[in-house]
Amino acid sequence: MLSPVVSSTRPKTIDGVTLQRSRALRHEATDAETKLWYALRERPFGNLKFRRQYPIGRFIVDFCCVEQKLIIELDGSQHAGQQTYDEARTSELERRGYRVMRFWNFEVLEGLDEVLDRIKQALDAGPAPSPASSLSASATSPATKRAR
């Protein structure tokens, strides 16, 4: 069953299971997710708001700034063996018009200021172009590499 969502930034409906899982993940955060969330929820980048464990389609992303279409994903050791899945997931999110930044958990735990600086640089670059306009531009511009 689909449940209505009142936010205008999300799709009008969200799968009830996805919504429940999203809520559960907020209570099961890793130390790195908790540390980054405490920094992001203070809105260190002006008035830009980040959401955590945010559903986008069939995925739940760790953090998302909807206004800038920027997703922040934190990877632990379990991601070392799922690179193919992560790449497919990133490609799907990019097709939806989002930029995806990935950081290892230890980067957040040991160097939060550097992580925040890199996020700020991405935000200063502005939101991702819409998927339709990026398709026409991709024929003339080189592919951009994701932050790592």
NORUR-V692742 format. One record per run of one state. SS is the DSSP state (helix for helix, strand for strand, loop for the rest). FROM is the first residue (numbers start at 1). LEN is the number of residues. Records with the same first field share a line. If there is no record, write none. Layout:
BEGIN
SS->FROM-LEN ; FROM-LEN
END
This chain:
BEGIN
loop->1-1 ; 5-8 ; 28-3 ; 41-10 ; 57-2 ; 66-4 ; 76-1 ; 82-1 ; 96-3 ; 111-1 ; 125-6 ; 138-11
strand->2-3 ; 13-3 ; 51-6 ; 59-7 ; 70-6 ; 99-6
helix->16-12 ; 31-10 ; 77-5 ; 83-13 ; 105-6 ; 112-13 ; 131-7
END
